[in-house]
């Protein structure tokens, strides 16, 4: 395609000028320049393009503009001489000079225009490169190769085409060939396309087991698999144990094996022991760390809905002995209550009491709230609130019996600075951790779960054989004390 210069063409958008005619525009233009200097007036779907014959006429219209239907209209260049191009998916290690050498085939590269994109508020790159091209090709490909690396290109000046119709002049979401929104919607009841669930004429369809007659949320297979996932590797054993318990409850006679041993409380000592972790989205990223750990974490969990989460954990461990329970919440509460740390402190205290009531024989681990990544004023304020709550949590653990403080906060600090490498780069909120952060939290929780419980012993003060404590029966009277004092006074010569 030969290069077409449109340096003498200007335009304005016709939104708000419904039914505008060429005569109206020409009449207003003639008030600024001579009509013989106008080469063309084109009215498209969304703009009016005026092509002129000399630079002076163009400059006059750009500077002065015109008035249409009592509204001021400013003209803009149809095409800019410089095209701004964004390059996506280029490797971080790819040198900027190599990118210039590859992109020069599309036009003249403006010297020093190559820039790298960064995550807002950080010095971490987001993978984007920005470059300015002078006299750019009329159309740039949506995808191209920089050596052996495939990248995506996005440019202004209508240089990149719509990926639906492959034409320029509009964005993809404005394309007429784009499927209608209604046809893109899928019914959540029958999974058909073309209507919504509230007007569905068909029978319910389960997308999990692919059987008609029930929805996914009512599917027994889905419920059982979800329950098994919460139990980690012990899922089949736990389900089997529950079924056996139900059978024993309905049987008329109960047999006890001779090899079974029972504790003084009457509970079977051979019952499996589990540890429980109650957390939010970051804890769901920890993966399967221990086969004896029940991860009852849920994305979006906080101390306000702690009762519901605890009830689920209790139901899943009703036939097991729970050794330790770790609570790793607070991030979502900080987001909600912000500066009201006292309210969060009350919720933390209530949660500890609920765990002690549900698991009276278990040891509780209360985790500190991890900081957020970022330097904005909002994030700094949230981190200050988290630090305040962590101080309260430490004091609460010190005064409560069988409650340990699990310090996760210090894992994400080094010399007073937040370690950004432990957070998910794709998360703009600065809340979620990555694999490295999850590994560090796993190690800290593993130390808590596998540390021995402190033994509470009755301490006896050793008795000095040369000195005996006096009791109520041997307390001397005042007369005895006076007699003893008189005996100890020195005799006069």
Secondary structure in CASP SS format (residue, H / E / C, confidence):
PFRMAT SS
TARGET T0000
AUTHOR 0000-0000-0000
METHOD secondary structure of the structure
MODEL  1
X C 1.00
X C 1.00
X C 1.00
X C 1.00
X C 1.00
X C 1.00
X C 1.00
X C 1.00
X E 1.00
X E 1.00
X E 1.00
X E 1.00
X E 1.00
X C 1.00
X C 1.00
X C 1.00
X C 1.00
X C 1.00
X C 1.00
X C 1.00
X C 1.00
X H 1.00
X H 1.00
X H 1.00
X H 1.00
X H 1.00
X H 1.00
X H 1.00
X H 1.00
X C 1.00
X C 1.00
X C 1.00
X C 1.00
X C 1.00
X H 1.00
X H 1.00
X H 1.00
X E 1.00
X E 1.00
X E 1.00
X E 1.00
X E 1.00
X E 1.00
X C 1.00
X C 1.00
X C 1.00
X E 1.00
X E 1.00
X E 1.00
X E 1.00
X E 1.00
X E 1.00
X C 1.00
X C 1.00
X H 1.00
X H 1.00
X H 1.00
X H 1.00
X H 1.00
X H 1.00
X H 1.00
X H 1.00
X H 1.00
X H 1.00
X C 1.00
X E 1.00
X E 1.00
X E 1.00
X C 1.00
X C 1.00
X E 1.00
X E 1.00
X E 1.00
X C 1.00
X C 1.00
X E 1.00
X E 1.00
X C 1.00
X C 1.00
X C 1.00
X C 1.00
X E 1.00
X E 1.00
X E 1.00
X E 1.00
X E 1.00
X E 1.00
X E 1.00
X C 1.00
X C 1.00
X C 1.00
X C 1.00
X C 1.00
X C 1.00
X C 1.00
X H 1.00
X H 1.00
X H 1.00
X H 1.00
X H 1.00
X H 1.00
X H 1.00
X H 1.00
X H 1.00
X H 1.00
X H 1.00
X C 1.00
X E 1.00
X E 1.00
X C 1.00
X C 1.00
X C 1.00
X C 1.00
X C 1.00
X E 1.00
X E 1.00
X E 1.00
X E 1.00
X C 1.00
X C 1.00
X C 1.00
X C 1.00
X C 1.00
X C 1.00
X E 1.00
X E 1.00
X E 1.00
X E 1.00
X E 1.00
X E 1.00
X E 1.00
X E 1.00
X E 1.00
X E 1.00
X C 1.00
X C 1.00
X C 1.00
X C 1.00
X C 1.00
X E 1.00
X C 1.00
X C 1.00
X E 1.00
X E 1.00
X E 1.00
X E 1.00
X C 1.00
X C 1.00
X E 1.00
X E 1.00
X E 1.00
X E 1.00
X E 1.00
X E 1.00
X E 1.00
X C 1.00
X C 1.00
X C 1.00
X C 1.00
X E 1.00
X C 1.00
X C 1.00
X C 1.00
X C 1.00
X C 1.00
X C 1.00
X C 1.00
X C 1.00
X C 1.00
X C 1.00
X C 1.00
X H 1.00
X H 1.00
X H 1.00
X C 1.00
X C 1.00
X C 1.00
X C 1.00
X C 1.00
X C 1.00
X H 1.00
X H 1.00
X H 1.00
X H 1.00
X C 1.00
X E 1.00
X C 1.00
X C 1.00
X C 1.00
X C 1.00
X C 1.00
X C 1.00
X E 1.00
X C 1.00
X C 1.00
X C 1.00
X H 1.00
X H 1.00
X H 1.00
X C 1.00
X C 1.00
X C 1.00
X C 1.00
X C 1.00
X E 1.00
X C 1.00
X C 1.00
X C 1.00
X C 1.00
X C 1.00
X C 1.00
X E 1.00
X C 1.00
X C 1.00
X C 1.00
X H 1.00
X H 1.00
X H 1.00
X C 1.00
X H 1.00
X H 1.00
X H 1.00
X H 1.00
X H 1.00
X H 1.00
X H 1.00
X H 1.00
X H 1.00
X H 1.00
X H 1.00
X C 1.00
X H 1.00
X H 1.00
X H 1.00
X H 1.00
X H 1.00
X H 1.00
X H 1.00
X H 1.00
X H 1.00
X H 1.00
X H 1.00
X H 1.00
X H 1.00
X H 1.00
X H 1.00
X H 1.00
X H 1.00
X H 1.00
X H 1.00
X C 1.00
X C 1.00
X C 1.00
X C 1.00
X C 1.00
X C 1.00
X C 1.00
X C 1.00
X C 1.00
X C 1.00
X C 1.00
X E 1.00
X C 1.00
X C 1.00
X C 1.00
X C 1.00
X C 1.00
X E 1.00
X C 1.00
X C 1.00
X C 1.00
X C 1.00
X E 1.00
X E 1.00
X E 1.00
X E 1.00
X E 1.00
X E 1.00
X E 1.00
X C 1.00
X H 1.00
X H 1.00
X H 1.00
X H 1.00
X C 1.00
X C 1.00
X C 1.00
X C 1.00
X C 1.00
X C 1.00
X C 1.00
X C 1.00
X E 1.00
X E 1.00
X E 1.00
X C 1.00
X C 1.00
X C 1.00
X C 1.00
X C 1.00
X C 1.00
X C 1.00
X C 1.00
X C 1.00
X C 1.00
X H 1.00
X H 1.00
X H 1.00
X H 1.00
X H 1.00
X H 1.00
X H 1.00
X H 1.00
X H 1.00
X H 1.00
X H 1.00
X C 1.00
X C 1.00
X C 1.00
X C 1.00
X E 1.00
X E 1.00
X E 1.00
X E 1.00
X E 1.00
X E 1.00
X E 1.00
X E 1.00
X C 1.00
X C 1.00
X H 1.00
X H 1.00
X H 1.00
X H 1.00
X H 1.00
X H 1.00
X H 1.00
X C 1.00
X C 1.00
X C 1.00
X H 1.00
X H 1.00
X H 1.00
X H 1.00
X H 1.00
X H 1.00
X H 1.00
X H 1.00
X H 1.00
X H 1.00
X H 1.00
X H 1.00
X H 1.00
X H 1.00
X H 1.00
X H 1.00
X H 1.00
X H 1.00
X C 1.00
X C 1.00
X C 1.00
X C 1.00
X E 1.00
X E 1.00
X E 1.00
X E 1.00
X E 1.00
X C 1.00
X C 1.00
X C 1.00
X C 1.00
X C 1.00
X C 1.00
X C 1.00
X C 1.00
X C 1.00
X H 1.00
X H 1.00
X H 1.00
X H 1.00
X H 1.00
X H 1.00
X H 1.00
X H 1.00
X H 1.00
X H 1.00
X H 1.00
X H 1.00
X H 1.00
X H 1.00
X H 1.00
X H 1.00
X H 1.00
X H 1.00
X H 1.00
X H 1.00
X H 1.00
X H 1.00
X H 1.00
X C 1.00
X C 1.00
X C 1.00
X E 1.00
X E 1.00
X E 1.00
X E 1.00
X C 1.00
X C 1.00
X H 1.00
X H 1.00
X H 1.00
X H 1.00
X E 1.00
X E 1.00
X C 1.00
X C 1.00
X E 1.00
X E 1.00
X C 1.00
X H 1.00
X H 1.00
X H 1.00
X E 1.00
X C 1.00
X C 1.00
X C 1.00
X C 1.00
X C 1.00
X C 1.00
X C 1.00
X C 1.00
X C 1.00
X E 1.00
X C 1.00
X H 1.00
X H 1.00
X H 1.00
X H 1.00
X H 1.00
X H 1.00
X H 1.00
X H 1.00
X H 1.00
X H 1.00
X H 1.00
X H 1.00
X H 1.00
X H 1.00
X H 1.00
X H 1.00
X C 1.00
X C 1.00
X C 1.00
X C 1.00
X C 1.00
X C 1.00
X C 1.00
X C 1.00
X C 1.00
X C 1.00
X C 1.00
X C 1.00
X C 1.00
X C 1.00
X C 1.00
X C 1.00
X C 1.00
X C 1.00
X C 1.00
X C 1.00
X C 1.00
X C 1.00
X C 1.00
X C 1.00
X C 1.00
X C 1.00
X C 1.00
X H 1.00
X H 1.00
X H 1.00
X H 1.00
X H 1.00
X H 1.00
X H 1.00
X H 1.00
X H 1.00
X H 1.00
X H 1.00
X C 1.00
X C 1.00
X C 1.00
X C 1.00
X C 1.00
END
